[in-house]
């Protein structure tokens, strides 16, 4: 049988409903707009005491809550502390966190120029092979402390299969001799090994498959100094799109080696006034290599070439 609700159960239900009310749950009542929290418990208890509804004793009494509800709080982020030094450098462009193409390229153990040339083979990795005459791999000492990197072969280089043998190459030879060296003492190579049509600049899809071979050449030779001749060579090796005038003549680093970018000899043929600037760059290279900067003949040769 069912009976009327006892006083103790009525009190428990009233306490439970107050608990839900504190939580903001008020769907148990028809009229919930006028009553306030402070006067809520008494009317509810009175209503429950006089109700004619029957509840079976088989129903379990609602458990009494033993803890007060806590307001929901959102997690607060930890305050970010900015050092004075960081605050002063907020305008500096961020350095990419990931390594560059050249950084992730692993060195080939016991690599040599002969192995690299063999791996290059009769290359057909880009469209330049369709119009080339000869692959221009590189030339010079495999143990050179100084490596010159140009952009690509021209007509004369394509015919002979050697780098820098045209008019610009003759000027480069004079620059090398002004430093107190011979071509056989240095190593000369290019970003791409095949001549671009009409001596245009190499394109990205031509540079990308050729760059790993250039990197292997630099690693195999392991020079003390790398000199990039012109914007194309500098931008390729340094992986930047900045103009060469923004960093020409400054010491940069490439895989633990000193790197200097300067103007291409072909540019000097069109702009002879820039020769003095290139000579200043080469004098910095000479200082690192321990070469004596001679007054008179060598300096004049470098400027007048």
C-alpha positions in Angstrom: 0.0 0.0 0.0 0.9 3.6 -0.4 0.7 6.2 2.4 1.1 9.9 2.9 4.6 11.3 2.9 6.2 11.4 6.3 7.5 14.6 7.9 11.1 13.4 7.7 10.9 12.5 4.0 9.2 15.9 3.3 12.1 17.6 5.1 14.6 15.6 3.0 12.8 16.5 -0.2 12.7 20.1 0.7 16.4 20.2 1.4 17.1 18.5 -1.9 15.0 20.9 -3.8 16.8 23.8 -2.1 20.0 22.2 -3.2 18.8 22.1 -6.8 17.6 25.7 -6.5 21.1 26.7 -5.4 22.3 25.1 -8.6 19.8 27.0 -10.7 17.7 24.0 -11.5 14.1 25.0 -11.1 12.1 22.8 -13.5 10.3 21.1 -10.7 7.8 24.0 -10.1 5.0 25.5 -12.1 5.4 29.0 -10.6 9.0 29.9 -10.1 9.2 33.6 -11.0 8.1 35.3 -7.8 9.7 33.4 -4.9 13.1 34.2 -3.7 15.8 31.9 -2.5 15.5 33.1 1.1 11.7 32.2 1.4 11.7 29.2 -0.8 12.0 26.3 1.7 8.9 27.1 3.8 6.2 27.2 1.1 7.6 24.1 -0.5 7.5 22.2 2.8 4.0 23.4 3.5 2.8 22.4 0.0 4.4 19.0 0.4 2.8 18.5 3.8 -0.8 19.1 2.5 -0.6 17.4 -0.9 -3.0 14.6 -1.7 -0.6 12.8 -4.0 0.6 9.4 -2.8 4.2 8.1 -3.0 5.0 4.5 -2.5 7.3 3.6 0.5 9.2 1.4 -2.0 10.8 4.6 -3.4 14.1 5.4 -1.9 14.5 8.7 -0.1 16.8 11.2 -1.9 20.3 11.3 -0.4 21.3 14.4 1.5 24.1 16.4 -0.1 27.1 16.8 2.2 28.9 19.5 0.2 28.0 22.9 -0.9 27.9 23.6 -4.6 31.0 25.5 -5.9 30.7 28.1 -8.7 32.1 27.0 -12.0 35.4 28.7 -12.8 37.3 28.8 -16.1 41.0 27.9 -16.1 43.1 31.0 -16.0 46.1 31.1 -18.4 49.4 31.6 -16.7 50.7 35.2 -17.0 53.2 35.6 -19.8 56.4 37.2 -18.6 58.1 39.3 -21.3 61.7 40.2 -20.7 62.9 43.7 -21.5 65.2 42.3 -24.2 62.3 40.5 -25.9 60.2 43.7 -25.7 62.9 45.6 -27.5 63.0 43.0 -30.4 59.3 42.7 -31.1 59.7 44.2 -34.6 62.3 41.6 -35.6 60.9 39.0 -38.1 60.8 35.6 -36.4 63.3 33.0 -37.4 61.7 29.8 -38.8 61.7 27.1 -36.1 62.3 24.3 -38.5 65.6 23.6 -40.3 66.1 24.7 -43.9 66.4 22.4 -46.9 70.2 22.4 -46.5 70.1 21.8 -42.8 67.9 18.7 -43.0 70.0 17.3 -45.9 72.3 14.7 -44.3 75.9 14.6 -45.2 77.0 11.7 -47.2 79.8 9.8 -45.4 83.1 9.8 -47.2 81.6 11.7 -50.1 83.9 12.9 -52.9 83.5 15.1 -56.0 83.9 11.9 -58.1 81.0 10.2 -56.4 78.8 13.2 -56.7 79.6 13.5 -60.4 78.8 9.8 -60.8 75.5 10.2 -59.0 74.6 13.2 -61.1 75.1 11.1 -64.3 73.6 12.4 -67.5 71.1 14.3 -65.5 67.5 14.7 -66.8 66.0 15.8 -63.5 64.7 19.1 -64.9 63.8 20.6 -68.3 67.3 22.2 -68.8 68.7 18.9 -70.0 66.6 19.3 -73.2 68.6 22.3 -74.4 72.1 21.9 -72.9 75.2 20.9 -74.7 77.3 19.8 -71.7 76.9 19.5 -68.0 79.0 22.0 -66.2 79.8 20.3 -62.9 82.6 22.4 -61.4 86.3 23.0 -61.6 89.2 23.5 -59.2 90.9 22.0 -56.2 88.9 19.3 -54.2 90.6 20.6 -51.1 90.1 24.3 -51.7 89.7 26.7 -48.7 87.7 29.0 -51.0 84.7 28.1 -53.1 83.0 30.5 -55.6 79.3 29.7 -56.4 77.7 31.3 -59.5 74.2 31.0 -60.8 74.5 28.8 -63.9 76.6 28.2 -67.1 76.5 30.6 -70.1 77.1 29.9 -73.8 80.9 29.4 -73.5 80.6 27.2 -70.4 77.9 25.1 -72.1 80.3 24.5 -75.0 83.4 23.7 -73.0 81.8 22.1 -69.9 83.7 24.3 -67.5 82.5 27.1 -65.2 83.3 30.8 -65.8 85.3 30.6 -69.0 83.5 33.5 -70.9 84.0 37.2 -70.4 82.7 37.1 -66.8 84.9 34.1 -66.2 88.0 36.0 -67.3 87.1 38.8 -64.9 86.7 36.3 -62.1 90.1 34.8 -62.9 91.7 38.3 -62.6 89.9 38.8 -59.3 91.3 35.5 -58.0 94.8 36.4 -59.1 94.5 39.8 -57.4 93.9 37.9 -54.2 97.2 36.1 -54.6 95.7 32.8 -55.8 95.3 30.8 -58.9 92.1 29.2 -60.3 93.6 25.8 -59.4 93.8 26.9 -55.8 90.0 27.5 -55.5 86.9 25.6 -56.5 84.2 27.2 -58.8 80.7 25.8 -59.4 77.1 26.9 -60.0 73.7 26.6 -58.6 72.5 24.7 -61.7 74.7 22.5 -63.9 73.0 23.1 -67.2 72.7 26.4 -69.2 69.3 28.1 -68.9 68.1 29.2 -72.4 69.2 32.7 -73.4 71.2 32.9 -70.2 68.1 33.6 -68.2 68.0 33.1 -64.4 67.4 29.5 -63.3 63.8 28.8 -62.2 62.7 27.2 -59.0 61.8 23.9 -60.6 65.3 23.8 -62.0 67.1 24.9 -58.8 65.3 22.4 -56.5 66.6 19.1 -58.1 70.1 20.6 -58.6 70.6 22.1 -55.1 71.4 18.8 -53.3 74.4 18.2 -55.6 75.7 21.7 -54.9 75.3 21.0 -51.2 77.2 17.8 -51.5 80.0 19.6 -53.4 80.3 22.1 -50.5 80.3 19.4 -47.9 82.8 17.2 -49.8 85.2 20.1 -50.3 84.6 21.6 -46.8 86.0 25.1 -47.6 86.8 27.7 -45.0 85.0 30.4 -47.0 82.1 30.4 -49.6 81.7 33.4 -51.9 78.3 33.6 -53.6 78.5 35.5 -56.8 75.3 37.3 -57.5 71.8 37.4 -56.1 70.7 34.0 -57.5 73.5 32.1 -55.8 73.2 33.9 -52.5 69.4 33.6 -52.4 69.6 29.9 -53.2 72.2 29.0 -50.7 70.8 31.2 -47.9 67.2 30.4 -48.8 66.1 34.0 -48.8 64.3 36.4 -51.2 66.1 39.5 -49.9 68.0 41.6 -52.5 71.8 41.0 -52.4 72.4 44.7 -51.6 70.9 44.1 -48.2 73.6 41.7 -47.1 76.4 42.0 -49.6 79.8 42.4 -47.9 78.6 41.0 -44.6 79.8 37.8 -43.0 77.1 35.1 -42.9 77.2 31.5 -41.8 76.3 28.4 -43.8 76.5 25.0 -42.2 79.3 26.1 -39.9 81.3 27.9 -42.7 81.8 31.6 -43.4 79.8 32.9 -46.3 80.2 36.2 -48.2 77.9 37.4 -50.9 79.1 39.8 -53.5 78.2 41.0 -57.0 78.5 38.6 -60.0 81.4 39.4 -62.5 78.8 39.8 -65.2 77.2 42.6 -63.2 80.6 44.2 -62.9 81.0 44.2 -66.7 77.9 46.2 -67.0 78.6 48.4 -63.9 82.4 48.9 -63.6 82.0 51.4 -60.7 80.9 48.5 -58.5 84.3 46.8 -58.8 85.7 48.7 -55.8 82.9 47.4 -53.6 83.7 43.8 -54.7 87.3 44.3 -54.0 86.5 45.4 -50.5 84.5 42.2 -50.1 87.4 40.1 -51.4 89.8 41.8 -49.0 87.6 40.5 -46.1 87.9 37.0 -47.5 91.6 37.4 -47.8 91.9 38.4 -44.1 90.0 35.2 -43.0 92.2 33.0 -45.3 95.4 34.6 -44.0 96.3 36.1 -47.4 98.3 39.3 -47.4 96.6 42.3 -48.9 99.4 43.8 -51.1 99.5 47.5 -51.7 99.7 48.6 -55.3 99.7 46.0 -58.0 97.2 43.5 -56.5 94.8 46.1 -55.3 94.9 48.0 -58.6 94.3 44.7 -60.4 91.3 44.0 -58.4 89.9 47.4 -59.0 90.7 47.7 -62.7 89.7 44.2 -63.7 
